[in-house]
């Protein structure tokens, strides 16, 4: 895989000038990835954002003919927790992953909530809410010694993902941010903030 490391300093500089970040290449996997197993992540092929104090995230995207796979490692000294539910899960610990082509865009918000367990909210243009796992979404979020790790499997059979061409050589625009909370009640900080700022990077699907 081509080295496509996105440095936090480069991202901050690009955001300051309103430009997009470097392209990220999502490789096709030979067999389906399984929640809880080791995924083929490489530090040389990571999309990431970190603050000066070391808080931040690494994120990887993979795909096959059936699914899109996302792993995100969140580095934080704040405890994992989300006391919100449904469309409000963004206000505590959660991932926001957005893709678009031209004006067509979709955003997935993903969290482990106290109320209902794993929740997925899809926004743009319609707000839709799901409890995972289900036919289209599988989620696993576990605490680690650096914070927590999330693994997400999105089925290409779902209408929101099927709107996009996911095949070798296809390209979309991607924005990511992590909402970080100290108490599970409200956001303490936003790590990355690329979704809120509308700062996209090319996401290219490769063989």
C-alpha positions, 0 to 999 in steps of 0.5 A: 500500500502506498504511504499516505500518512496524514500528519496532524501538523500538516492537517492543521496547516491545511485547515488554517488555509482552508485547503483539503488534506492529503489523499487517503488510500483504502485498500481492498481486503482479501476476506471479510474483516471480523469485529474483535480480531486484528485488522491489517492496520499500518502506521504508514497508512493512517488518517490521523489528527492529534493535539499538542498534548497527545490527544487524538485519533488514528483511523483506517478504512478498508473495503470489499465488495460487500462492506466498508470497514473502519477502525479508529483508535482514540488516544484520550485521558478522558473516560469512555462514556456516552449518556446521550441517545439517538441524534444527540450521541454527538454530544459525548464520546462518538465518531463522526465519519462523513463522505461526499461526492459533489453535493451528495453527502452522508454522515455516520455518527457512532457511539456506545451509549448507556441507554441502548448500547451501540447506536448508529445515526445516519444524517444527510439528507435524512436523519436515520437511527439504528441500534447495532448490530443489525442487518447493515451495521456492526460495531465494537468499541473497547477500552484500551490502555491509550483510550479506546478502539472502535471497529465498524462494518458498514454494509454496502447494501444499505441505501446510504452507502450504496449511493456512492461508487465503492470500487477499485479506483473510485474516489470520494471526499472524507471528513472525520472527527471524534467527540471527546467527553469527560463525563458522558454528558457533553462534549469536552473537546472535539478531536480533529473537527474536520466534519464541523469545519467542512474540511475534506480529504480525498478517499480513494479505494484501491485494490 
